[in-house]
Amino acid sequence: APIILRKSPYLFSAKSDLVKRSTDCPRGWTGFNGRCFRYIPKPMSWARAEKNCHSMKANLASVHDMEEYHEIQKLIMTASHEYKETWIGGTDTVKMNGR
């Protein structure tokens, strides 16, 4: 399946008391809600997709709400002209009562 990458804006310190936030996404990335996304159409396994993301200092996209879900769907549709199955980040770990 193709992949979607997520890359978060970064924070840096110019002085100990001054922190500036970058709100611009790099070329080829799409910004939404303070985050940057990039669609990669090359099919690969989830593990390989995540490794590829890490090589670009990013992670597979995680979806935080329905609005973001719809924006990600629009990004995929714009790039591929269809709703392709696409890897996103996630985990199968379940946390129950602190275990």
Secondary structure, DSSP 8 states (H G I E B T S, - for coil): --EEEEE---EEEEETTEEEE-----TT-EEETTEEEEEE-S---HHHHHHHHHHTT-EE----SHHHHHHHHHHHHHHHSS----B---------TT-
